[in-house]
Amino acid sequence: MLDCRANILLGSECVHLESKKTVVLEERIRTFIRYLPIPAGIKLGWIKKLIDREFKKEIGELRKKGTRSEIESKEHDYFFEMHLIFADQEALYTERMLKKARRLRVQIPSMPKYSSHREYEESEDWEQGPEGSWNLTVKGIAKVREEIRKEEKWRREGRANWAAFLSALGGVIGTVIGLIALLRK
């Protein structure tokens, strides 16, 4: 049997207590961050930094004493975790973009339709994320962004017209008051 005095026996492997405590601590920190009342973008950034630091440390240790397959496996896990974080960031960006588009009442590209083959039709505006959420593609984001810009420009021009009208009206009122004051004397 393996010598596991300061280690924990898990199945046929011994896991060092310090590394187990570190993993549990990092999981608790990630869980704590998820429940903090801060913006989701900041949470994702912090979690990304934690995962990055965690994996870089583990990959560094494996490069010193691990085999090539262990290193490749850990790097694969790292890229998978980063891909999930990236997908969450894309979902958050899509959600914010659609919220703004709905507030301004601009056209949003239509979602892909469900086909008879238990799959969705191809769409250049939408893509399905790894967790099943639908996100805008680069082309979809460009279309929505262009519509938002047009609507904001139209609203800005409308306010500018009102500002010009109100300043002209203020000038006319000032002139009338000046004339009345002059005629009273």
C-alpha positions, 0 to 999 in steps of 0.5 A: 500500500502507498505511504499516505501519512500526510495525504488522503487516500482517494481510490488508488491515488494519494492526494496531498492535503495541502493541494486538496485544501487549495482546491477547496479554497479556490472553489469556495472563492469562486462560489463566493464571487458568484453570489456577490452583489456586483455586475456580472461582467466584473464577476466573470472577469474575476472568475476568469482570473482565478481559473487562469491563475489556478490552471497556470499553477497546476500546469507549471507543476505538471511541467516540472514532474508530470508526463506529456499526457497529463500536461495536455489533459490539464491544458485541455481542461484549461481551454474548456473552462476558458471557453465556458467563461467566454460563452458566458461573456458572449451571452451577457453581451448579447443580453445587454445588446438586446435589452438596449434594442428592445428599449429603443424598439429597433428591429432584432434579427429573427431567431433560427427556426426549428426544423423537422430534423430536430435541429435549428436552421442555419443563421448568420445572426445567431449561434447557439452557445455550449450551454444552449443559450442563443448569442448574436454572432459578429454579423448579428451584433453589427446589424443590431448595433447599426439599428441602435445607432440609427435610432439614437441619431434620429432621437438626437436630431429630434431633440436638437430641433426642439432645442433650436425651436426653444432658443428661437422662442426664447429670443422672441419672448425676450424681444417682446419683453424688451419692446413692452418695457421700451413702450411703457417708458 
